[in-house]
Amino acid sequence: MNFSVYVPQNADGKFYIGMSDGVERRVQQHNIGQSKWTKGKGPWRALWTSEALSFSDARRVENKLKSQKGGDGFYKMTGLSRKSGCNPAAAGS
């Protein structure tokens, strides 16, 4: 089974970092309140998704992004642009 790491953002500019075998389904779950960490904080829109990876490789990428805590590495890895007022701190998985 293939997994992808994904980074959605909400209207407040906050990012979430997670991994899933179905990114579209997972983002929909965030938007309807089925995720503990993102419930009531949406709507969420996926801005970045990795290529298809094995479970262990996806977990490694997810943890690396989360460890960046919004630093330069997060933006270099995802190619997202840093905007004022955004807080890309990771939450949950």
C-alpha positions in Angstrom: 0.0 0.0 0.0 1.2 3.5 -0.8 1.1 6.5 1.5 1.5 10.2 1.0 2.5 13.0 3.4 0.2 16.0 3.1 0.1 19.5 4.3 -3.3 21.3 4.5 -3.8 24.8 5.7 -6.8 26.5 7.3 -8.1 30.1 6.9 -6.1 31.2 9.9 -2.9 30.2 8.1 -2.2 27.2 10.3 -0.7 24.1 8.8 -1.3 20.4 9.7 1.1 17.7 8.7 -0.1 14.1 8.3 0.1 11.0 6.2 -2.5 8.9 4.6 -3.2 6.2 2.0 -6.0 8.5 0.8 -5.2 12.2 1.0 -8.5 13.5 -0.4 -10.5 11.3 1.9 -8.4 12.4 4.9 -8.7 16.1 4.1 -12.5 15.6 3.9 -12.4 14.0 7.3 -10.6 17.1 8.7 -13.2 19.3 7.2 -16.2 17.4 8.7 -14.7 17.2 12.2 -13.5 13.6 12.2 -10.0 14.5 13.3 -9.2 15.3 16.9 -6.4 17.8 16.1 -8.2 19.8 13.4 -11.8 19.6 14.6 -13.5 23.0 14.5 -10.4 24.7 13.0 -11.2 24.3 9.3 -11.9 24.5 6.5 -8.7 22.8 5.4 -7.2 22.8 1.9 -4.4 20.5 0.9 -1.5 22.7 -0.3 1.2 20.0 -0.6 1.3 16.3 -1.1 4.3 14.1 -1.4 4.8 11.4 -4.0 3.6 7.9 -3.2 5.8 6.3 -0.5 6.1 3.2 1.6 4.6 3.5 5.1 8.1 3.8 6.7 9.3 6.4 4.2 6.1 8.4 4.6 6.5 8.3 8.4 10.1 9.5 8.1 9.1 12.5 5.8 6.1 13.3 8.1 8.4 13.4 11.2 11.1 15.4 9.4 8.5 18.0 8.4 7.1 18.1 11.9 10.5 18.5 13.4 11.1 21.7 11.4 8.3 23.5 13.3 7.8 26.1 10.6 11.5 26.7 10.0 13.2 27.1 6.7 13.4 23.3 6.2 9.6 23.0 6.2 9.4 25.5 3.4 12.3 24.1 1.4 10.9 20.5 1.6 7.4 21.5 0.6 8.1 24.4 -1.7 5.4 26.5 0.1 6.0 30.2 0.5 6.3 31.8 3.9 3.6 34.4 4.5 3.3 36.8 7.3 0.9 35.6 10.0 1.2 31.9 9.2 2.1 29.4 11.8 3.2 26.1 10.3 3.6 24.3 13.6 2.7 20.6 13.2 -0.2 19.1 15.0 -1.1 15.4 15.3 -0.9 12.8 12.6 
